Amino acid sequence: MDDYRHLFKEMEIPARTILLREGEISRKGYFIQKGCLRLWFNNNGNEITFQFFFEGEAVSSVESFRSGKPSLFNIETIEASKVLVITKKNFDIMLNEIPGYKDYLQDILAQRLAHYSQLFLSRIRDNPRQRYLDLLKHYPHIVQRVPQQYIASYLGITPVSLSRIRNKIHR
């Protein structure tokens, strides 16, 4: 991978910066060295967060990046972040030249699909309290680093409801 480091551009990005807007075509991918990003979309004026990304993870609007179609969501920094940015052209170079890279990406996409499936099923099956408890158990770093309004959005509840749930659990 070090042979391809020149294909990336290192950037420091302030908190609350939108890297990709819903409806735009994704032309870049991001590898997070430091910080936290979220994926979200606008639902009639409400921000719906559906995934968080942290150090060591890559993020893009994969469907848009690969197909050239408009993105269905926004990518935004939550914290000041340091990222490696790769263009579609440079990504394709890596994809074609690095043995095993396609398999690696398929594994990442399978993990992402599993995450979305779990989120979808949780919204149907679990009540808000159970969704919060599962988040605490499986992703405590999210609760520690992400502002409450984004966690509430991710859980499909209002910030007030989240506050009530937290108060009952942490008494």
Secondary structure, 3 states (H helix, E strand, C coil): CHHHHHHEEEEEECCCCEEECCCCECCEEEEEEECCEEEEEEECCEEEEEEEECCCCEECCHHHHHHCCECCCEEEECCCEEEEEEEHHHHHHHHHHCCCHHHHHHHHHHHHHHHHHHHHHHHHHCCHHHHHHHHHHHCHHHHHHCCHHHHHHHHCCCHHHHHHHHHHHCC
